[in-house]
Amino acid sequence: GAGVSQSPSNKVTEKGKDVELRCDPISGHTALYWYRQSLGQGLEFLIYFQGNSAPDKSGLPSDRFSAERTGGSVSTLTIQRTQQEDSAVYLCASSLQRGWDSPLHFGNGTRLTVT
Amino acid sequence: AQTVTQSQPEMSVQEAETVTLSCTYDTSENNYYLFWYKQPPSRQMILVIRQEAYKQQNATENRFSVNFQKAAKSFSLKISDSQLGDTAMYFCAFMKLNAGNNRKLIWGLGTSLAVNP
């Protein structure tokens, strides 16, 4: 596809379960970002990938959150032992690495609801 | 640390009229970008306009323009000839330039804009 693809679109899980959220960036985009959008808190940066490595993971809120990227392409954000406060929309974005003019392209997000 | 403030949680405008959304930010950086993004119900963030801090000229994209006041740390968005399709959440965002090419954005809380027929 031409854009950033995220799956699933919506996910409902029970408190304490683990979830995996997937992001498929635009082909050729070496930079990939995860953001969390919570009600009343706006968007928060979670992690930045450059290729398969994550030089900035400063936004991950706890050790229950982890992310990986393989083959310089697909990324998975994993939340272990989900809590109700993890309910949010998780947005992925990708960009070309060169030049500051390369814009971020966002996916449609995954809405996570923890019951 | 940088912060971005959008003081208008909700706004409305009549179709074909002009509306201005406010944004202020706080930073000690000198080299940075500012952005306005639009988020319709589809949830996808769509770039509306961006401004490089070193440029004095205000950015313009068709019906969208900004008033960038660097000394005042203000970055407002003007939408002219508002259309029903402009109805969305609008977010102001800040990005500092860094050696790692990290496009980490700091976001405001957003302004919900309704364009009324």
Interface residues (C-beta under 8 A of the other chain):
Chain A: A31 Y33 Y35 G40 Q41 G42 L43 E44 F45 Y48 Q50 P55 D56 V89 L91 A93 S95 Q97 W100 P103 L104 F106 G107 N108 G109 R111
Chain B: Y33 S42 R43 Q44 M45 I46 L47 R50 E52 F91 A93 L97 G100 N101 N102 R103 K104 L105 I106 W107 G108 L109 G110
